């Protein structure tokens, strides 16, 4: 099974003549020399506390592994392939040092295969569990979904570790894919990840990144298109506590005409030095006529002492588009909303709970995995109990 076709060849030919590079998305390369160790002064690293990455930029060999548990519906396979086979199958090359190290330091990769035309009703679930923060782990996975298939893929990360992974999602023509990654690490974990998605002609992809746990989590979601008509919806939810650093970077490369991308990320922060970073970027190439794109980030500040960076970007090389825009907002509790609720006899604690749940609820209900949606609502409640609602009780 392969996701290549003549439309991809035509897109590649067009790109050859249209070598526009994003200032926030360096060119992809397996050569480590193209990805020097960052100093923190680079634009793509300036928000990240590099000293807290704990060896994930050094290139040391793996010192451990993650526990693995899979739930595979009938028709879905999970196999081990060589690094060379990963490249031959169309793995999307890394464009930053952690992902390049993950490729360079792994001799094999995992391959999740969904056959063409398959209609998988139950979600594929992959659970990865860290054993110790002393373990350094490199991950490499390909997710290959055949033409006109339909599947939901859930990745759950828990436990303690230092983990850097490169993941490629190769989505065939006309396929419908729902991907959800949940970062529910222990408080000391460090996780760097890059999810690269190639959307086939007339295919639809929803990718949701949810981050609650970990000392430092820095994730990329990159989208490109193998032909016209592809659609990508990128959703995200994060909740940072005292001292946590949660960073999400999005890049939609509109390299084919009549494609769509829509980005919605929401976050909340509480506790001293809780830090969130959201950087969204859309590149609309000259060949990408008739595309539509919109990116949005909303952040809710729950206590003093937090740090929130939100940076939307658009890079447009053609005016022949259907629409493009972005929005970003960071704010505290809405005093009018709280006053309205309290004037109707609702306590301050319950009013704040309702505002936060209302802030997240519409996004949670778009996840598309009912069991995960209920878990997320419970996790938001637990996060509130750590600080905001506890302060109200006091």
Order of alpha helices (4+ residues) and beta strands (2+ residues): alpha-beta-beta-alpha-alpha-beta-beta-beta-beta-beta-beta-beta-beta-beta-beta-beta-beta-beta-beta-alpha-alpha-alpha-alpha
